[in-house]
């Protein structure tokens, strides 16, 4: 079945298809072996994928072996699932969405289930996707009842004349087009609630309280970038935003050019970090522009923006990026970034801390 036809199915059928997909994904290999690469033998364009689960103050000293294993297991499952879809010939946008949905379904990451709380004790979710060949893009912002925000972003890209829908309007559009709706409490997790309580207690001790988030309270995101068999590169990002955010704050994740960007002539980027800086410095598009107009390599362009431009501005975080040849870059200027990749030769890499 064409993956896009899932959106058109009656709820019961569509939910069954999701269940089958989730069951298949649950059998993914949780170790990190090299994957078989059949592209050369079959004469197909090589494929590649990179994913992230957020950057921040991620220290080995504060991570239990069990928690580290959990993060690596889900990252491995997600990146291998996306790579398998690409090897089967699925379009890049399908691989991006299905990969990110695995991360959105894990309470380990600040997206979907596991999203941080707003100041008022709810969850407001953002996501975006962009296709490097068509330059088409879709995004949703500040949604509360859509089960998979990245799926909604894909719907906006494929079916809407717009690029970004927000709040109730985005929820209505998703519902009218058959996407799964849930109560906002579905995204609740106890450790995110504890983080909210801690942030609010500190805010009450300062004069204004607003905007005083610290460390990992300021960011957390998931994303994927891919090169598919058609030679197209695609980027997608999904997030719960900033802990204790107020007044409908929107970060960089749904902003095309800031948190997500893709152009077949340069690269595809998904960002994670302190969103206000990524918006101000147009981070994702800037990386691509440096490749396109200055002739920089992917590594040089990504590292210049993340480790020079952002650092000098006081912004922290990182990106994952891929170019049309399948080269991958994953620079970050924070203590760590949850990340994984499978290159054009099938080599898998999963990492959390600085190398």
C-alpha positions as CSV (number, residue, x, y, z in Angstrom):
1,X,0.0,0.0,0.0
2,X,1.2,3.5,-0.8
3,X,2.1,5.0,2.6
4,X,0.2,8.2,1.9
5,X,-3.0,6.2,1.4
6,X,-2.9,5.4,5.1
7,X,-4.2,9.0,5.7
8,X,-7.3,8.2,3.7
9,X,-8.2,5.0,5.5
10,X,-11.1,4.7,8.0
11,X,-9.9,5.1,11.6
12,X,-10.1,1.3,12.4
13,X,-8.2,0.3,9.3
14,X,-5.6,3.0,9.8
15,X,-5.1,2.2,13.4
16,X,-4.6,-1.5,12.5
17,X,-2.0,-0.5,9.9
18,X,-0.2,1.6,12.6
19,X,-0.3,-1.4,14.9
20,X,1.2,-3.7,12.3
21,X,4.0,-1.1,11.6
22,X,4.7,-0.8,15.3
23,X,4.9,-4.5,15.8
24,X,7.3,-4.9,12.9
25,X,9.5,-2.1,14.3
26,X,9.6,-3.8,17.7
27,X,11.6,-6.6,16.2
28,X,14.3,-4.2,15.0
29,X,17.9,-5.2,15.9
30,X,19.0,-3.5,19.1
31,X,22.7,-4.0,18.6
32,X,24.8,-1.9,16.2
33,X,26.0,-4.2,13.4
34,X,26.8,-3.1,9.9
35,X,23.8,-3.4,7.6
36,X,24.0,-5.2,4.3
37,X,24.3,-2.8,1.4
38,X,22.6,-4.2,-1.7
39,X,22.5,-0.9,-3.6
40,X,25.7,-1.5,-5.6
41,X,24.7,-4.9,-6.7
42,X,21.2,-3.8,-7.7
43,X,22.5,-0.6,-9.4
44,X,20.4,1.6,-7.2
45,X,21.3,5.0,-5.9
46,X,22.9,4.6,-2.5
47,X,20.8,5.7,0.5
48,X,21.7,7.1,3.9
49,X,20.1,8.4,7.0
50,X,20.9,10.4,10.2
51,X,18.7,11.0,13.2
52,X,19.0,12.9,16.5
53,X,17.1,12.8,19.7
54,X,18.1,16.2,21.0
55,X,21.2,18.0,22.3
56,X,22.0,19.4,25.7
57,X,23.8,18.8,29.0
58,X,24.1,15.1,28.5
59,X,26.9,13.7,30.7
60,X,28.0,10.1,31.0
61,X,28.6,10.8,34.7
62,X,24.8,11.4,35.2
63,X,23.6,8.6,33.0
64,X,23.0,5.1,34.4
65,X,24.1,2.1,32.2
66,X,20.4,1.1,31.9
67,X,19.3,4.5,30.7
68,X,22.1,4.8,28.3
69,X,21.2,1.4,26.9
70,X,17.6,2.4,26.5
71,X,18.6,5.5,24.5
72,X,20.9,3.6,22.2
73,X,18.3,0.9,21.7
74,X,15.6,3.3,20.5
75,X,18.0,5.3,18.4
76,X,19.2,2.1,16.8
77,X,15.7,0.8,16.2
78,X,14.6,4.1,14.6
79,X,17.7,4.6,12.3
80,X,17.6,1.0,11.1
81,X,13.9,1.2,10.4
82,X,14.3,4.3,8.4
83,X,17.3,2.8,6.5
84,X,15.3,-0.3,5.7
85,X,12.5,1.8,4.2
86,X,15.0,3.7,2.1
87,X,16.5,0.4,0.8
88,X,13.1,-0.8,-0.2
89,X,12.7,2.3,-2.3
90,X,10.4,4.3,-0.2
91,X,10.4,8.0,-0.7
92,X,12.5,10.1,1.6
93,X,9.5,11.9,3.2
94,X,8.0,8.5,4.1
95,X,11.3,7.3,5.7
96,X,11.6,10.6,7.6
97,X,8.1,10.5,9.0
98,X,8.1,6.8,9.9
99,X,11.5,7.2,11.6
100,X,10.5,10.2,13.6
101,X,7.2,8.5,14.7
102,X,9.3,5.9,16.5
103,X,11.1,8.7,18.4
104,X,7.8,10.5,19.1
105,X,6.4,7.3,20.6
106,X,9.3,7.0,23.1
107,X,9.1,8.8,26.5
108,X,12.8,9.2,26.4
109,X,12.7,12.2,24.0
110,X,11.1,15.6,24.0
111,X,8.6,14.9,21.2
112,X,5.2,13.3,21.2
113,X,5.0,11.1,24.3
114,X,7.6,12.5,26.6
115,X,7.1,16.1,25.5
116,X,7.9,18.7,28.1
117,X,5.1,20.6,29.9
118,X,4.1,24.2,29.3
119,X,3.9,26.6,32.3
120,X,0.2,25.8,32.5
121,X,0.8,22.0,32.6
122,X,-0.1,21.1,29.1
123,X,1.9,20.0,26.0
124,X,2.2,22.1,22.9
125,X,3.9,20.3,20.0
126,X,5.6,21.5,16.8
127,X,7.0,19.7,13.8
128,X,8.1,20.3,10.2
129,X,9.3,18.5,7.1
130,X,10.9,19.7,3.8
131,X,11.7,18.0,0.5
132,X,15.0,19.0,-1.1
133,X,13.9,18.3,-4.7
134,X,10.5,20.1,-4.8
135,X,11.4,22.6,-2.1
136,X,7.9,21.8,-0.7
137,X,7.5,22.0,3.0
138,X,4.9,21.5,5.8
139,X,4.7,22.4,9.4
140,X,2.4,22.5,12.5
141,X,2.9,24.5,15.6
142,X,1.4,24.6,19.0
143,X,-0.8,21.6,18.6
144,X,-2.2,19.6,21.6
145,X,-4.3,16.8,20.3
146,X,-2.5,15.3,17.2
147,X,-0.9,12.0,18.0
148,X,2.0,12.4,15.6
149,X,2.9,16.0,14.8
150,X,5.4,15.0,12.1
151,X,2.6,13.1,10.4
152,X,0.6,16.2,10.5
153,X,3.5,18.2,9.0
154,X,3.6,15.8,6.1
155,X,-0.1,16.1,5.6
156,X,0.3,19.9,5.4
157,X,3.1,19.5,2.9
158,X,1.4,17.1,0.6
159,X,-2.3,18.2,0.8
160,X,-2.4,21.8,1.9
161,X,-1.7,25.0,-0.1
162,X,0.1,26.3,3.0
163,X,3.4,25.7,4.7
164,X,2.5,26.1,8.4
165,X,-0.7,25.6,10.3
166,X,-1.0,26.3,14.0
167,X,-3.1,25.5,17.1
168,X,-6.7,24.6,16.8
169,X,-6.7,25.2,13.0
170,X,-3.9,22.6,12.5
171,X,-5.8,20.2,14.8
172,X,-9.0,20.6,12.9
173,X,-7.2,20.1,9.5
174,X,-5.5,16.9,10.8
175,X,-8.8,15.6,12.2
176,X,-10.7,16.3,8.9
177,X,-8.0,14.3,7.1
178,X,-8.1,11.3,9.3
179,X,-5.1,11.7,11.5
180,X,-5.3,10.2,15.0
181,X,-6.5,12.5,17.7
182,X,-5.7,12.0,21.4
183,X,-6.3,13.7,24.7
184,X,-3.4,16.0,25.7
185,X,-2.7,13.8,28.8
186,X,-1.5,11.0,26.5
187,X,1.8,12.9,26.3
188,X,2.2,13.0,30.2
189,X,5.3,11.6,31.8
190,X,6.3,11.8,35.5
191,X,9.9,12.9,35.0
192,X,8.8,15.8,32.7
193,X,6.3,16.9,35.3
194,X,9.1,16.9,37.9
195,X,11.1,19.1,35.5
196,X,8.2,21.5,35.2
197,X,7.8,21.8,39.0
198,X,11.5,22.4,39.4
199,X,11.5,25.1,36.7
200,X,8.4,26.9,38.1
201,X,9.8,26.9,41.6
202,X,12.9,28.6,40.4
203,X,11.0,31.1,38.3
204,X,9.0,32.2,41.3
205,X,12.2,33.2,43.0
206,X,13.1,35.8,40.4
207,X,11.3,39.0,39.5
208,X,9.7,38.2,36.2
209,X,10.1,34.4,36.2
210,X,9.5,34.2,32.4
211,X,12.4,33.1,30.2
212,X,14.7,31.9,32.9
213,X,14.9,28.3,31.8
214,X,18.2,26.6,32.3
215,X,20.2,23.7,30.7
216,X,18.0,21.0,29.2
217,X,14.8,23.0,30.1
218,X,15.5,25.2,27.1
219,X,15.5,22.5,24.4
220,X,15.0,18.9,23.3
221,X,14.0,17.7,19.8
222,X,14.0,14.7,17.5
223,X,14.8,14.8,13.8
224,X,15.8,12.8,10.7
225,X,17.6,13.6,7.4
226,X,17.7,11.1,4.5
227,X,19.0,10.5,1.0
228,X,16.5,8.3,-0.9
229,X,16.9,6.1,-4.0
230,X,15.5,8.9,-6.2
231,X,18.5,11.1,-5.2
232,X,16.3,13.4,-3.1
233,X,17.2,14.6,0.4
234,X,14.5,15.3,3.0
235,X,14.6,16.7,6.5
236,X,12.1,16.5,9.4
237,X,12.0,17.7,13.0
238,X,9.5,17.3,15.9
239,X,9.5,18.7,19.4
240,X,7.7,19.4,22.6
241,X,9.5,22.7,22.9
242,X,10.8,24.4,26.0
243,X,9.9,23.4,29.6
244,X,7.6,25.9,31.2
245,X,7.1,27.9,28.0
246,X,4.3,30.5,28.0
247,X,2.2,32.6,25.8
248,X,2.2,30.2,22.9
249,X,5.9,30.3,22.4
250,X,7.1,28.6,19.2
251,X,10.7,27.6,18.7
252,X,12.8,26.8,15.6
253,X,11.6,23.2,14.9
254,X,8.5,24.2,12.8
255,X,10.3,27.2,11.2
256,X,11.5,26.3,7.7
257,X,15.1,27.6,7.4
258,X,15.7,27.6,11.2
259,X,15.1,24.2,12.5
260,X,14.5,22.3,9.2
261,X,15.7,22.9,5.7
262,X,16.4,20.8,2.6
263,X,17.8,21.6,-0.9
264,X,19.0,18.9,-3.3
265,X,21.7,21.3,-4.5
266,X,23.3,21.5,-1.1
267,X,22.0,19.6,2.0
268,X,19.2,18.7,4.4
269,X,19.3,19.8,8.0
270,X,17.4,19.1,11.2
271,X,18.4,21.2,14.2
272,X,18.2,20.8,18.0
273,X,19.1,23.5,20.5
274,X,18.0,26.8,22.0
275,X,15.4,27.7,19.4
276,X,15.5,31.4,19.7
277,X,19.1,31.4,18.5
278,X,18.4,29.0,15.7
279,X,15.6,31.3,14.4
280,X,17.7,34.5,14.7
281,X,20.6,32.9,12.8
282,X,18.6,30.9,10.3
283,X,20.8,28.0,11.1
284,X,19.5,25.2,8.9
285,X,19.3,27.3,5.8
286,X,22.6,29.0,6.5
287,X,24.4,25.7,6.5
288,X,22.9,24.8,3.1
289,X,23.7,28.3,1.7
290,X,27.3,28.1,2.7
291,X,27.6,24.9,0.7
292,X,25.7,26.2,-2.3
293,X,27.2,29.7,-2.6
294,X,30.6,29.3,-0.9
295,X,31.4,25.8,-2.1
296,X,32.1,24.5,1.4
297,X,31.9,20.8,2.2
298,X,29.0,19.6,4.3
299,X,31.3,19.1,7.3
300,X,32.8,22.6,7.0
301,X,29.5,24.4,6.5
302,X,27.8,22.6,9.5
303,X,30.7,23.0,11.8
304,X,31.2,26.7,10.9
305,X,27.6,27.5,11.8
306,X,27.3,25.3,14.9
307,X,30.7,25.8,16.4
308,X,31.5,29.4,15.3
309,X,28.4,31.4,14.5
310,X,26.2,29.9,17.2
311,X,28.9,29.7,19.9
312,X,29.8,33.4,19.3
313,X,26.2,34.3,19.6
314,X,25.8,32.4,22.8
315,X,23.5,29.7,21.3
316,X,23.9,26.0,22.1
317,X,22.7,22.8,20.4
318,X,23.6,20.9,17.2
319,X,22.4,19.6,13.9
320,X,22.3,16.5,11.7
321,X,22.9,17.1,8.0
322,X,23.2,15.1,4.8
323,X,24.1,16.0,1.3
324,X,23.1,14.6,-2.1
325,X,26.1,12.2,-2.1
326,X,25.1,10.7,1.3
327,X,27.8,12.5,3.3
328,X,26.6,13.0,6.9
329,X,27.6,15.6,9.5
330,X,26.4,15.7,13.1
331,X,28.2,18.6,14.9
332,X,27.1,20.0,18.3
333,X,28.5,22.5,20.8
334,X,26.7,21.2,23.8
335,X,27.9,18.4,26.2
336,X,26.1,15.7,24.2
337,X,23.6,14.9,21.4
338,X,21.6,11.7,21.0
339,X,22.4,10.7,17.4
340,X,22.6,7.8,15.0
341,X,23.3,7.3,11.3
342,X,23.6,4.7,8.6
343,X,25.9,5.8,5.7
344,X,25.8,4.8,2.0
345,X,27.9,1.7,2.8
346,X,25.5,0.5,5.5
347,X,27.7,1.4,8.4
348,X,25.7,2.2,11.6
349,X,26.9,4.7,14.1
350,X,25.1,5.4,17.4
351,X,26.5,7.9,19.9
352,X,25.5,10.2,22.8
353,X,28.5,12.0,24.1
354,X,31.3,13.9,22.5
355,X,33.8,11.6,20.7
